Each structure stands twice: as structure tokens, then as C-alpha cells.
Amino acid sequence: MNDSASSQRIAGTTLAVSLLLAANTAWSQRDAATDYPTHPIRMLAGFSAGGGSDFAARIVGAKLQEILGQTVVVDNRTGANGAIAAEITARAPADGYTLMMLAVAQAIGAAHGMKLPYDLLRDFVAVSQATQQPYLLVITPSLPARTVADFVALAKTKAGQLSFASTGIGGSNHLATELFNRAAGIRMLHVPYKGPTPALADVMSGQVQFMVSSIQTSLPLARGGRLRALAVTSSKRSAAAAEIPTAAETLPGFEAIGWYGVLAPAGTPPRIVDKLGAAIAQGMQSAEVKARVAGDGSEAVGSLPRDFDRFLRSEMIRFTKVIKDAGIRTSE
């Protein structure tokens, strides 16, 4: 046999082996997805027990356990604004047994261009958006404004004289306020605080006049007369406060929400991702879950993987733009 014939035979054999290996891998992944899960799943949450990320992870975990028939363990790995949990998840085997509950704060951190040991869009695959939460636009009760339109008109007559509180530079409620400012065509002075308690205290006292706050924290204060609620920031009214209009009723198209969603490591077989997404969608639409999250001022979503992927990418584009347009700089 000459060298040319020998080379062709070797090449043919190599191709056949490669095709066989590829077929075996595809069948192996298909079988794994069919049998999945065969042992406990770990759901990482990047923030402490009792917080929003932990709450969402435990609700989703309980439903996955019920539907898939395997234990789901919630693992709180706190620190670095959720980056520790995200790095562990990104480096885990892409087999569907390590998931993470992504908080909007983690997505905003990535949009700031922080130096992170992972890429949020490259190193993960979207599984399902679990919940969403509107914010509440609140003002100090001493202001004469009663509606969003009233407040916008007042802010325009006092350009740069009114101030707004946030729980930190570049955080979710800071970005939500910047989105509101742009939608309304107004300008206010930013006063950052180290948490919601001192920020809301100064809004109640009139030291600052405006805040985009979590509905869970600020709604009881508004109903008690210590704050005045102008609107919720979701596109539709909240079941937790149906009497309060949306900001979009005055500023069409405006929306700024908090949310939580499930990610898996990049490379997780699509059949497993789809199975997880379908199970979460089923679980989040149960009457029990809807009632439980509504009690926290939230709304159950339970989207399919492709829908959460599209939503996450659009949110990252929006966050990046408002950070750039507002010239927001963090210490990171």
C-alpha cells in the first residue's frame, strides 16, 4: 500500500471514530437528560438567609424537589455582592446538579464592568426567571404632590433643588431612579445611604424628598402616613397594592423592576436546561406559590429558558446604558 492510500485509510478511520464518539456523547447526554436528576441538586444563593435571593431559591427549590423527585439543597454562599456564589456555579460541572439564583443586583454589578472571575452572559445558561418585584415611588409627606404628574411638575420648577435617596451608588434603586429621571425629564440630587433604614428615615423627615424603594419596606410606611406613595414601577399594578397606580400610567413605557432567576453553568445539556425550565415554570404557576410570593410584594413568573435568556440580555443592555448615560462610577 502506498503512502497516499495509507493516509486516506487513516483519515477515514479517524473520521469514523470521531463520528462514533460524537454519537455516543449525544446519546449519553440524551440518556442523562432522560434520567435526570438521579441525585440531589444544589441551588446557590449569593446573599444571606432570609433575604430576597434566599427566599426565591427556597421557593423554587421546594417546587423542583416536588416535581423532579430529588432533594434540592439551598447553599448560601455570601460575599462580594453575589460574586462568590456565581464563581462557584460557573466553575461547577455542567451537568444540571449545580444551579444559582441570580439576583438583579448581581446583573447590575456585571453591567458596571466590575472585574469578575466570570462573564455573566458567556459562562452561564439561562434556565428560568422566578419572580419579579415592583419598586414603590415614595416622597416625603410634606410635599404638595399627590401624583406622579404633580411631582414631575414640581421637580421641573425646582430643577436640581430636590434630592433623592438610594441604598448606594450604582445599586438597583439608584438605577431605577435615573431611569425615572430620564423618563420624566427631571433632575434631582443623589444622596446615597448605606442601607434602606437611614434612607427612608430621611425621606420621612424631609431631609431628602424622593426615593425608589422596595415595596415590602415602604408600603407599610406609606399606609401609615409616614411616606406618600405615588406609584409602583412595574408595567401593571401590583396585587399587593392595587390602589396605587403605575408610573407608566403617567410616563408611558416606564418600567423598573427587581427580579430573581435561575442560571446553570454554560454547557449544561439543553435537554436538562429545558427540563429544569419547564419544572420551574410549572411550579411558579401553582396557586400556592403565587399566594406566597404575593405576600412578599412579588409576582411569580416561571419563564422558559429562551424567554429568560432574552430578558436577561435586554436587562444587561438597559443597565449598561443607564450607567453610562448617568455617568455612574462605583468604587469597584
C-alpha positions as CSV (number, residue, x, y, z in Angstrom):
1,M,0.0,0.0,0.0
2,N,1.4,3.4,-0.9
3,D,1.7,6.4,1.4
4,S,-1.3,8.1,-0.2
5,A,-3.7,5.1,0.3
6,S,-2.4,4.6,3.8
7,S,-3.1,8.2,4.7
8,Q,-6.6,8.1,3.3
9,R,-7.3,4.9,5.2
10,I,-6.1,6.5,8.5
11,A,-8.1,9.7,7.8
12,G,-11.2,7.6,7.1
13,T,-10.7,5.6,10.3
14,T,-10.1,8.8,12.4
15,L,-13.3,10.3,10.9
16,A,-15.3,7.2,11.7
17,V,-14.0,7.1,15.3
18,S,-14.8,10.9,15.7
19,L,-18.3,10.4,14.4
20,L,-18.8,7.4,16.7
21,L,-17.6,9.3,19.7
22,A,-19.8,12.3,18.9
23,A,-22.8,10.0,18.5
24,N,-22.0,8.3,21.8
25,T,-21.7,11.7,23.5
26,A,-25.0,12.8,22.1
27,W,-26.8,9.6,23.2
28,S,-25.1,9.8,26.6
29,Q,-26.3,13.4,27.1
30,R,-29.8,12.4,25.9
31,D,-29.9,9.5,28.4
32,A,-28.6,11.7,31.2
33,A,-31.3,14.2,30.5
34,T,-33.9,11.5,30.4
35,D,-32.8,10.1,33.7
36,Y,-32.0,13.5,35.3
37,P,-31.9,14.1,38.2
38,T,-30.5,10.9,39.8
39,H,-29.1,12.7,42.9
40,P,-29.5,15.9,44.9
41,I,-29.3,19.3,43.2
42,R,-27.5,22.3,44.8
43,M,-29.0,25.8,44.4
44,L,-26.6,28.5,45.3
45,A,-27.8,31.9,46.6
46,G,-25.3,34.7,46.8
47,F,-26.9,36.5,49.7
48,S,-27.7,35.7,53.3
49,A,-30.5,33.5,54.6
50,G,-33.8,35.4,55.0
51,G,-33.1,37.8,52.1
52,G,-34.8,38.0,48.7
53,S,-32.4,35.7,46.9
54,D,-32.7,33.1,49.6
55,F,-36.5,33.4,49.6
56,A,-36.7,32.9,45.9
57,A,-34.2,30.0,46.0
58,R,-36.1,28.1,48.7
59,I,-39.5,28.6,46.9
60,V,-38.0,27.3,43.5
61,G,-36.0,24.6,45.3
62,A,-39.1,23.2,47.1
63,K,-41.1,23.1,43.8
64,L,-38.2,21.5,41.9
65,Q,-37.9,18.9,44.6
66,E,-41.6,18.2,44.4
67,I,-41.8,18.0,40.6
68,L,-38.5,16.2,39.9
69,G,-38.4,13.9,42.9
70,Q,-34.9,14.8,44.1
71,T,-33.7,16.8,47.0
72,V,-32.7,20.4,46.3
73,V,-30.3,21.9,48.8
74,V,-30.1,25.7,49.1
75,D,-26.5,26.8,49.7
76,N,-26.0,30.4,50.8
77,R,-22.5,31.5,49.7
78,T,-22.4,35.2,50.6
79,G,-19.9,37.9,49.8
80,A,-18.7,40.2,47.0
81,N,-22.3,41.1,46.0
82,G,-23.1,37.6,45.0
83,A,-19.8,37.1,43.0
84,I,-18.6,34.2,45.2
85,A,-21.8,32.1,44.5
86,A,-21.6,33.0,40.8
87,E,-17.9,31.9,40.5
88,I,-18.7,28.6,42.2
89,T,-21.6,28.0,39.8
90,A,-19.6,29.0,36.7
91,R,-16.8,26.5,37.6
92,A,-19.1,23.6,38.5
93,P,-19.7,20.7,36.2
94,A,-22.2,21.5,33.5
95,D,-24.5,18.6,34.5
96,G,-27.6,20.3,36.0
97,Y,-26.7,19.5,39.6
98,T,-25.4,23.0,40.4
99,L,-27.7,26.0,39.9
100,M,-27.7,29.6,41.1
101,M,-30.5,32.0,42.0
102,L,-29.4,35.2,40.2
103,A,-30.4,38.5,41.8
104,V,-30.8,41.7,39.8
105,A,-28.0,43.2,42.0
106,Q,-25.6,40.6,40.5
107,A,-26.6,41.5,37.0
108,I,-26.1,45.2,37.8
109,G,-22.7,44.5,39.2
110,A,-21.7,42.9,35.9
111,A,-23.1,45.8,33.9
112,H,-20.9,48.2,35.9
113,G,-17.9,46.4,34.3
114,M,-16.5,45.2,37.6
115,K,-13.6,42.8,37.4
116,L,-15.3,39.5,38.0
117,P,-13.9,35.9,37.6
118,Y,-16.7,35.1,35.2
119,D,-18.8,36.6,32.4
120,L,-22.5,36.6,33.2
121,L,-23.6,36.0,29.6
122,R,-20.9,33.7,28.5
123,D,-20.3,31.4,31.5
124,F,-23.9,30.7,32.3
125,V,-27.1,29.5,30.6
126,A,-30.5,30.9,31.5
127,V,-33.0,28.5,33.0
128,S,-36.0,30.5,34.2
129,Q,-37.0,33.8,35.7
130,A,-38.5,33.0,39.0
131,T,-40.1,36.2,40.3
132,Q,-40.3,40.0,39.7
133,Q,-40.9,42.8,42.2
134,P,-42.0,46.3,41.6
135,Y,-40.5,49.2,43.4
136,L,-42.5,52.0,45.0
137,L,-42.0,55.7,44.3
138,V,-42.3,57.5,47.6
139,I,-42.0,61.1,48.7
140,T,-41.9,63.0,51.9
141,P,-45.5,63.8,53.0
142,S,-44.7,67.5,53.4
143,L,-44.5,67.9,49.6
144,P,-47.7,69.1,48.0
145,A,-47.5,66.5,45.2
146,R,-50.2,63.7,45.2
147,T,-49.5,62.1,41.9
148,V,-46.5,61.3,39.6
149,A,-47.7,64.2,37.3
150,D,-47.7,66.6,40.3
151,F,-44.2,65.5,41.4
152,V,-42.8,65.8,37.9
153,A,-44.2,69.3,37.6
154,L,-42.8,70.3,41.0
155,A,-39.4,68.9,40.1
156,K,-39.3,70.8,36.9
157,T,-40.0,74.1,38.7
158,K,-37.3,73.2,41.3
159,A,-34.7,71.8,38.9
160,G,-31.8,70.4,40.8
161,Q,-33.2,71.5,44.2
162,L,-35.0,68.3,45.1
163,S,-33.0,65.3,46.2
164,F,-33.4,61.5,46.1
165,A,-32.2,58.8,48.4
166,S,-30.7,55.4,47.4
167,T,-29.2,52.5,49.2
168,G,-25.8,53.0,47.5
169,I,-24.2,54.4,44.4
170,G,-24.9,52.3,41.3
171,G,-27.4,50.0,43.1
172,S,-30.7,48.8,41.8
173,N,-32.8,51.7,43.2
174,H,-30.2,54.2,42.1
175,L,-30.5,53.0,38.6
176,A,-34.3,52.8,38.8
177,T,-34.4,56.5,39.9
178,E,-32.1,57.5,37.0
179,L,-34.5,55.7,34.6
180,F,-37.3,57.6,36.2
181,N,-35.5,61.0,35.9
182,R,-34.9,60.4,32.2
183,A,-38.5,59.3,31.5
184,A,-39.8,62.4,33.3
185,G,-37.2,64.8,32.0
186,I,-36.2,66.0,35.5
187,R,-33.0,66.3,37.5
188,M,-32.5,65.6,41.2
189,L,-29.5,65.5,43.6
190,H,-28.5,62.0,44.5
191,V,-27.9,61.2,48.2
192,P,-26.6,57.7,48.8
193,Y,-27.0,55.8,52.1
194,K,-25.6,52.6,53.5
195,G,-29.0,50.9,53.6
196,P,-32.8,51.4,53.3
197,T,-33.4,52.2,57.0
198,P,-31.4,55.5,57.2
199,A,-32.5,56.4,53.6
200,L,-36.2,56.0,54.4
201,A,-35.8,57.8,57.7
202,D,-34.5,60.9,55.9
203,V,-37.3,60.7,53.3
204,M,-39.9,60.5,56.1
205,S,-38.3,63.5,57.9
206,G,-38.0,65.6,54.7
207,Q,-34.2,65.7,54.6
208,V,-34.5,64.2,51.1
209,Q,-37.7,64.3,49.1
210,F,-37.9,61.2,47.0
211,M,-36.9,57.5,46.8
212,V,-37.5,54.4,44.8
213,S,-37.8,51.8,47.5
214,S,-38.7,48.2,47.9
215,I,-42.5,47.7,48.1
216,Q,-42.0,45.3,51.1
217,T,-40.3,48.0,53.2
218,S,-42.0,51.2,52.1
219,L,-45.7,50.2,51.6
220,P,-46.4,49.8,55.4
221,L,-44.8,53.2,56.0
222,A,-47.0,54.8,53.2
223,R,-50.1,53.2,54.5
224,G,-49.2,54.5,58.0
225,G,-48.9,58.1,56.6
226,R,-45.2,58.4,57.2
227,L,-44.5,58.3,53.4
228,R,-46.6,59.2,50.4
229,A,-46.7,56.5,47.7
230,L,-47.0,57.9,44.2
231,A,-46.8,54.8,42.0
232,V,-45.4,51.3,41.5
233,T,-42.7,50.9,38.9
234,S,-44.0,47.7,37.2
235,S,-45.8,47.9,33.9
236,K,-49.1,46.8,35.6
237,R,-50.5,47.4,39.1
238,S,-49.2,45.2,41.9
239,A,-51.6,42.8,43.6
240,A,-50.0,43.9,46.9
241,A,-51.1,47.5,46.4
242,A,-53.8,47.5,43.6
243,E,-54.9,51.0,44.7
244,I,-51.6,52.5,43.7
245,P,-51.2,53.5,40.0
246,T,-48.2,52.6,37.9
247,A,-45.7,55.2,36.9
248,A,-46.3,54.1,33.3
249,E,-49.9,55.5,33.6
250,T,-48.3,58.9,33.5
251,L,-45.0,58.1,31.8
252,P,-45.8,55.5,29.1
253,G,-43.3,52.8,28.7
254,F,-41.6,53.3,32.0
255,E,-40.7,50.2,34.0
256,A,-38.0,49.3,36.5
257,I,-38.3,46.1,38.5
258,G,-36.3,43.8,40.7
259,W,-36.2,40.1,39.8
260,Y,-34.6,36.8,40.5
261,G,-33.9,34.0,38.1
262,V,-32.1,30.6,37.8
263,L,-28.9,30.0,36.0
264,A,-26.8,26.9,35.2
265,P,-23.2,26.6,34.1
266,A,-22.6,27.1,30.4
267,G,-22.5,23.8,28.5
268,T,-25.3,22.2,30.6
269,P,-27.1,19.9,28.1
270,P,-30.1,21.7,26.5
271,R,-32.4,18.8,27.4
272,I,-31.6,19.3,31.1
273,V,-32.0,23.0,30.9
274,D,-35.4,22.6,29.2
275,K,-36.5,20.1,31.8
276,L,-35.5,22.4,34.6
277,G,-37.1,25.4,33.0
278,A,-40.4,23.5,32.4
279,A,-40.4,22.3,36.0
280,I,-39.8,25.8,37.4
281,A,-42.5,27.3,35.1
282,Q,-44.9,24.7,36.3
283,G,-44.1,25.2,40.0
284,M,-44.2,29.0,39.9
285,Q,-47.7,29.0,38.4
286,S,-49.1,27.0,41.2
287,A,-51.7,28.8,43.3
288,E,-49.7,28.1,46.5
289,V,-46.5,29.7,45.1
290,K,-48.4,32.7,43.7
291,A,-50.0,33.4,47.0
292,R,-46.7,33.0,48.9
293,V,-44.7,35.4,46.7
294,A,-47.6,37.9,46.6
295,G,-47.4,38.1,50.4
296,D,-43.8,39.4,49.8
297,G,-45.0,42.0,47.3
298,S,-43.7,40.0,44.4
299,E,-45.1,38.2,41.4
300,A,-44.4,34.6,40.3
301,V,-43.0,34.4,36.7
302,G,-41.6,31.0,35.8
303,S,-40.4,31.7,32.3
304,L,-38.9,29.2,29.9
305,P,-35.1,29.2,29.2
306,R,-35.3,31.1,25.9
307,D,-37.5,33.8,27.4
308,F,-35.3,34.3,30.4
309,D,-32.2,34.5,28.2
310,R,-33.9,37.2,26.1
311,F,-35.0,39.1,29.2
312,L,-31.6,38.9,30.9
313,R,-29.8,40.1,27.8
314,S,-32.2,43.1,27.4
315,E,-31.8,44.0,31.1
316,M,-28.0,44.0,30.8
317,I,-28.2,46.3,27.8
318,R,-30.5,48.6,29.7
319,F,-28.4,48.7,32.8
320,T,-25.2,49.3,30.9
321,K,-26.8,52.2,29.1
322,V,-28.2,54.0,32.1
323,I,-24.9,53.6,34.0
324,K,-23.1,55.2,31.0
325,D,-25.7,57.9,30.4
326,A,-25.8,58.9,34.1
327,G,-22.0,58.8,34.4
328,I,-22.3,56.5,37.4
329,R,-19.0,55.4,38.9
330,T,-18.6,52.9,41.8
331,S,-15.6,52.3,44.0
332,E,-15.0,48.9,42.3
